Amino acid sequence: MIRSLRAWTLDREQRRRAATYVTALFVEPSEEDVEWLSVNGTDCDADHARWELRYARRALGLLGAQRDALDDRTASLVAAALARELANDRAVAPGKIRVAERQLNARLTAYGDALNNREGEGSGWHLGRALLDFAGHRDAARPEIVAHAGDLLARYMGEANAALRKNFGAATLPG
C-alpha cells in the first residue's frame, strides 16, 4: 500500500512539473520578435507572425524535453500537458483544435528534422529556414535573415531548456 501511494505521489508531482513547464512554453512572444518576423517573414501579418512564434516555442519545448530530460517519461508527460493546454488555448477558435494539433505536429516534424540536419550551415540555419518557410517566406531569404531567425529559435530553445532544468532538475555527473 505504501509503495502504491509513493508511486501515485511521485506521478502526480511529475505531472505537476510537466504542467508548470508547459506554462512556460505558452509565454507570448515579445512584440520585438513578432515585429521582426512580421517584416521579414509574414509579409507584415503580425497575427500570423505571433502564431508562428507561439507554435515554434511549443514545438521546440517538446523537442527539448524529448532530447534533454533526465528520464524517459518526462517527454510523454510534457506531450500530454501540452495537448491539454492546447485544447484550452483561447487563441484557438472553437472547433479548430484538430487543425491546431496538425499544424503543431507539422512544426514538430520540421523543427526536429532541422535540429538533426548538420549539413551546410548547421541546425541553426535549418531552424531559421523552417521558421521562415512556415511564415510564408519560401523564396530565397538573405543569409542574415535566415541567421536571425535561427538565432531567435535558438533563444527559444535555450529558454525552454532553462525551464526544463528548473522544473525537472539538471543532470549531474558523479564526482
C-alpha positions in Angstrom: 0.0 0.0 0.0 2.8 2.5 0.9 4.6 1.7 -2.4 1.4 2.5 -4.4 0.9 5.7 -2.5 4.5 6.7 -3.1 4.3 5.9 -6.8 1.0 7.8 -7.1 2.5 10.9 -5.2 5.6 10.8 -7.5 3.4 10.5 -10.6 1.3 13.4 -9.5 4.4 15.5 -8.8 5.8 14.7 -12.2 2.5 15.7 -13.9 2.5 19.0 -12.0 6.1 19.7 -13.1 5.1 19.0 -16.7 2.2 21.3 -16.5 4.4 24.1 -15.0 6.9 23.5 -17.7 4.2 23.7 -20.4 3.0 27.0 -18.9 6.5 28.4 -19.7 6.0 27.2 -23.3 2.8 29.3 -23.6 4.5 32.6 -22.8 3.6 35.0 -25.6 6.4 36.1 -27.9 7.8 39.5 -27.4 6.5 42.3 -29.6 10.0 42.8 -30.9 10.1 39.2 -32.1 6.6 39.5 -33.6 7.6 42.7 -35.4 10.8 41.2 -36.8 9.1 38.1 -38.2 6.2 40.2 -39.5 8.6 42.3 -41.5 10.9 39.5 -42.6 8.6 36.5 -42.9 4.9 37.0 -43.0 4.5 40.0 -45.3 3.6 42.3 -42.4 1.0 40.0 -41.0 1.6 40.4 -37.2 -1.1 37.8 -36.2 0.5 35.2 -38.4 3.9 36.0 -37.0 2.7 35.8 -33.5 1.0 32.5 -34.2 4.2 31.0 -35.8 6.3 32.1 -32.9 3.9 30.6 -30.3 3.9 27.3 -32.1 7.7 27.3 -32.6 8.2 27.8 -28.9 5.8 25.0 -28.0 7.3 22.6 -30.6 10.9 23.4 -29.6 9.9 22.9 -25.9 8.6 19.5 -26.6 11.6 18.5 -28.7 13.9 19.8 -25.9 12.0 17.7 -23.4 12.4 14.6 -25.6 16.1 15.3 -26.1 17.3 16.7 -22.7 15.0 15.4 -20.0 16.5 13.3 -17.2 14.2 10.4 -17.6 12.2 8.9 -20.4 8.8 9.6 -19.0 9.3 13.4 -19.0 8.7 13.9 -22.7 5.4 11.9 -22.6 4.2 13.9 -19.6 5.1 17.1 -21.3 3.3 16.0 -24.5 0.2 15.2 -22.5 0.3 18.5 -20.7 0.9 20.3 -24.0 -2.1 18.6 -25.6 -4.3 19.6 -22.6 -3.1 23.2 -22.7 -3.6 23.4 -26.5 -7.1 22.1 -26.1 -7.8 25.0 -23.7 -5.9 27.7 -25.7 -8.1 30.8 -26.1 -6.1 31.7 -29.2 -7.5 28.6 -31.0 -11.0 29.0 -32.3 -13.7 26.6 -31.0 -13.9 23.6 -33.3 -10.3 24.2 -34.7 -8.3 22.2 -32.1 -7.7 19.4 -34.6 -6.3 21.9 -37.1 -4.1 23.4 -34.5 -2.8 19.9 -33.5 -2.0 19.0 -37.1 -0.2 22.3 -37.5 1.8 21.8 -34.3 2.7 18.3 -35.4 3.9 19.7 -38.7 6.2 22.1 -36.9 7.4 19.3 -34.5 8.4 17.3 -37.6 10.1 20.2 -39.4 11.9 21.6 -36.4 13.0 18.1 -35.4 14.4 17.5 -38.8 16.2 20.9 -38.7 17.8 20.1 -35.4 19.1 16.8 -36.7 20.3 18.3 -40.0 24.1 19.1 -39.7 24.6 19.8 -43.4 25.8 23.1 -44.6 25.4 25.9 -42.1 24.2 23.6 -39.3 21.0 23.1 -37.4 20.5 26.8 -36.5 20.4 27.7 -40.2 17.9 24.9 -40.9 15.7 26.0 -37.9 15.7 29.6 -39.2 14.8 28.3 -42.7 11.9 26.2 -41.3 10.5 29.2 -39.4 10.6 31.4 -42.5 9.0 28.6 -44.6 6.1 28.3 -42.1 5.8 32.1 -42.0 5.3 32.1 -45.8 8.8 33.3 -46.9 9.5 30.3 -49.1 11.7 32.1 -51.6 15.4 32.6 -51.0 16.0 34.8 -48.0 19.1 36.8 -47.4 21.6 34.9 -45.2 21.3 37.4 -42.4 17.5 37.0 -42.2 17.8 33.2 -42.0 20.6 33.5 -39.4 18.5 35.9 -37.3 15.5 33.5 -37.5 17.8 30.7 -36.4 19.1 32.8 -33.5 15.6 33.6 -32.4 14.6 30.0 -32.3 17.9 29.1 -30.5 17.0 31.6 -27.9 13.5 30.0 -27.5 15.2 26.6 -27.2 17.6 28.0 -24.5 14.6 29.4 -22.6 12.8 26.1 -22.8 15.8 24.2 -21.7 16.2 26.5 -18.7 12.6 26.0 -17.8 13.0 22.2 -18.2 16.0 22.2 -15.8 14.1 24.5 -13.3 11.1 22.1 -13.3 12.8 18.7 -13.6 16.4 19.3 -12.4 19.7 19.4 -14.2 21.9 16.4 -15.0 24.8 16.0 -12.6 27.8 13.8 -13.2 29.2 11.7 -10.3 32.2 13.4 -8.8 
